């Protein structure tokens, strides 16, 4: 099947996955949720296809913790839920402007957050699409049209509040009010979700780099990896490799090789090209490091602009005229 990373076959109860997909674990949980929904229906004497397709897919995304965090809630298109009731129309709804999975996962998440996860089980227990929608109206105390118009409201409000916190943090960093920035970041880490926290940590790392606090930036990033709270470990490892170019080239190579190993383990080698960069880091640690540094600078392998400027400053002092 083209452009499909996984599916559940209800006829013979099998789950099919593309093994080198970088998100195969999330897809596995999503498809396993369909399998459990099938078992739930069988146990309770229900038709497996009794609920709308959008709810079945949104429920699987919700259980896989794959709610559409990347969507701009204020501008996303919303379609009539009834147009997503059956599998054929659900699949046909895909377009450049609309992703039915996004609307579905956000709708299910909004129900769970506003009324409790037990309500998801209640909706799973309905015997028909008609009963599903009447139960949804009882839960939300809204008709479907009103639910469709308002189910994103609280999420949009939360998103706006989070954006405002980020704006305060960014302004404090830009104005070099670093103590104030620390307080804003601490608030985001306390009140935000894992994505908010990760973004705040990245901003704080950038702030430490701007101040020349390279050891602090490296220590915080290392702790994030040690605590296994990094959402993007390859990027964090690559950042560490760049930071240590300034202070410890041997450690820089070590972290760069760890990033390569992590990319291979997660099947993300298509997104990262380590061939030339590993060679450059190895040459930096050789008897003649100048060639390695030239590759890193000229091929723009050192990506962080603050680190790049500081590294160039150090290299120009050590190798006058070479850069």
N, C-alpha and C positions, 0 to 999 in steps of 0.2 A: 504494500500500500504506500502510495506517495505521501510524503510529508506527515506521516503518522509515527509517533514515537512509542505508542503502546495501545493495547485495547484488551477488553475482556470479552471473551466469547461465551455467552450464556448457554449456548446449545450444548457445549461439552465442558463448560466450567474451566476454561483455561485462560491464563493471562499471557499475553505476548508482548515482549519488549525489544527495543533496539538496544543491544548491549553496550554500544559505545556512545549512547546519548549522554551528555554531561549531567542531565537531570533525571537519570533513570531511577534513582531511589524515590524521588517524589512521584514519578509516574507509577512506580510499582505500588506505592501506598494508595494512590488514586484508583488504580485498577483493582486492587485488593478490596477497597471500599465497595466497589460495584459487586464483587463476589460476595462480600458479607451482606450487602443489601439483598442479593438474590437468596441467600440462606435465610435471612430475616423474613422475606416474603414467603418462602416455602414453609418455614416453621409456623407461621401465622395463617397459613391457608390463603395467601394473597397472590394476585397476579403480579409477576415481576415488572410488567410494563404499566402498572396502574397509575403511577405518579408521573407528572410532567417531566419531560427529558431535562429541562433546565434545572429542575430541583435535584434530580438524580446526579447530574454533572456537578452542580454547585455543592451538593452534599459531599461528593467525593473530593472535590478541591478543598473544601473546608476541613475535612478529616486529614487530608494530606498537608494541611497548613500552607496551601498554595493560593490563598486569597490574593486577588489582583492588586497588590500594593503599588504597582508601577503605573496605575491608571490615574490620569488627571480627572478626579471625580466631578469637578465643576463643568468640564467640557465634554465628558464622555456621552456618547449617544445611547439612549435607552429605547428599546423596542417593546411592543406589546408582548407580554409574557405568553399569551396564548399562541403567538406565532412561533414559540420555541417549545411547544408541548410535545411534538413527536420527533423522533430521531432524524428523519429526513429533512424536515424544515429547520431543525436545529443546525445540522451540518451545512445546509444551504444558506444560512444566515451570515456565514463568514464573509467579510469584505475587508477592504483596506481601512475602512472607517469603523468597523464593528466586529468585536470578538464576543460571541455568545457566552463563552466561558467566563469572561470578566463580569458581565452582568449577572450571571448565575451564581458565581462564587460570592460576589458582594451581596446579593440578595439573601442567600442562605446565612452568610456571616452576620448580616444586619438582624435577621430573625433570632439567631442564637444569642447575640449580644444584648438585644433589647428585651427578649422574652425568656431566655434561658435555653440551654441545649436540650432539655427535656422536650421542648416543643418540636425539635427536629425529629425526635423519635415518634412523637404524636403524629406528625405529618407523614412519616414513613409508614405508619399503621393504617392510613386511610385506604379504602377499598377501591376507589375510582378517582379519575381526574376531577369529576364534579365534586366528590366528597372532599378531595384535597383542597380545592379552592374555597369551599364553604368553611372548612376548618381553618384555613389561612385567614379568612375574614373574621372568624371568631377570635383567633389569637391576636390579630393586630387591631381589631375593632375598626377596620377600614374596609371599604370595598376595594377590589383589585386595582381600579384606576387610581384611587388615592394612594394605595400602597406603592404603586408604580411611580407616582410623582414624588413620594416623600421618603422612600426607604434609604436613600443616600444622604438625607439631610444631616443626621448626626455625624456620619463619617466625614461629610464636607466640613462641618463645624470643627471637628477634631483636626482635620487636615489644615484648616486655616489657622488654628491655634498653634499647631506644630510649626507651620511656616513662619508665623510671627516670632516664635522662639528662635528659629534658625536665623531670621533676619537680625534679631538683637545680637545673637552670637557673632554673626559675620560682621556687623557694624562695629562691635567692640574690638574684634581682631583688627579690622581695617584702621580703626582709630588708635590702635596700640593700647587699648585699655585692657591689659591682659588679665588682671585680677578679676575684673568684671566678667570677662569672657569665661574664666574658670567657673564662676558662679552659674552663668547661663548653661554651660556645658553640663555641670553637675545636675541642674534641674532637668535637662533633657534626658540624661542617663537615668534619672529617678522616675520620670513620668512617661517617657516614650517607650515604644516597642523596640524589638531588636534591631530593626532597620534605622530607627531614629538614633539609637545608641551607637550603632556602627558609624553613621554619618558624623555624629558629634565627636567620636574618637578620632576620625580622620581629620576633622577640622582642627582639633586640639594638637594633633601631631604636626600639622602644617604650621600651627602657631609656634610650637616649640622650635621647629626648624627655622622659622623666620627670626627667632631670637638667638639662634646659634646654640640652642640647647640640644645638641645632637644625642648626647647620652640619655637624656630624659625621653626624647622622641623614640630612640631605639628601645629603651627599657619598657616603655608603655606598650609598644607594639609587640615586643617579645612576651610580655605578660598576657596580652590579649590572645596570642596564639597558645600559650601555655594553658590558659583557662578555657580554651576551646570555645570562645565566644566570637571568633572571627568569622564573618559571613563570607569573606573573600580571602581565604588564606594564601592563595597564590599571589595576589596583589600585595598582601602584607609582607610576604617573604621577599618579594621583589623590592619593595620599599626598604626593607632592612638591608638588603644587599647594596642598595644605593647609599644609604646612610653610612654604612661601614666602609665604603670607599674613602670616606674622609678621615677615618681614624684607624681602621684595621682591615686592610685588603684581604687578609686570609679569611676573616669572618665574612667578608663580603662575598667571596667565592663560595664559602660553605652555604650561606643562605640562598645564593643563586642556584646552586645545585639542588637544594631542598625544594625550591620553587619548581624546578624542572621535574623532580620526582613526584611532587604533588600534582602537577599538570598531567603527567603520564598516568598516575593512579586514578585520577578523576576523569580521564578521557578528554581533557581540554587542550591537547597539544595542537589542535587546529586553530585555537585562538591565540596561542603564544608560540613564537619562533625562537627557540633557544640555541639553534646552531651557532650563529655568529656571536651571540652574547656570551655563551659559555666559553667560547674560544677567547674572547676579549678578557673576561675575568681571569681565565687561566694565565694569559700572557701578563696581566697586571701582577700576578704572583710569581712571575718568572724572573730570571736574572736581568732581563731587559724589559721593564714594565711599560716603557714609553709607547711601544706599538699597541699594547692593550688599551691604554688610556686614549690613544688617538682613535681607535675603533669605537670606544664608548662615546666619545664626544662627536666625532664626525658622522657616525651612523645614528646619532640621537638615541642611543640605548639608555643613557641616563635621562630619565623622563621628568623627574621632579625638578622644577625650574629653580627652586631655592638651592637644592643640592648641586645642581648643574653649575650654577653661578659660583658657589663656594669652591667646588672642585676645580673649576677653571682658574680661579684665583690662586689656589694652591699649586696647580700644575704650572702656571705661568711663572710663579716664583721659583719652582724647582727646575723647570725646563724653559729658560728664557727664549722667546721667539719660536718655540715649537708649535704653539697654538695661535 
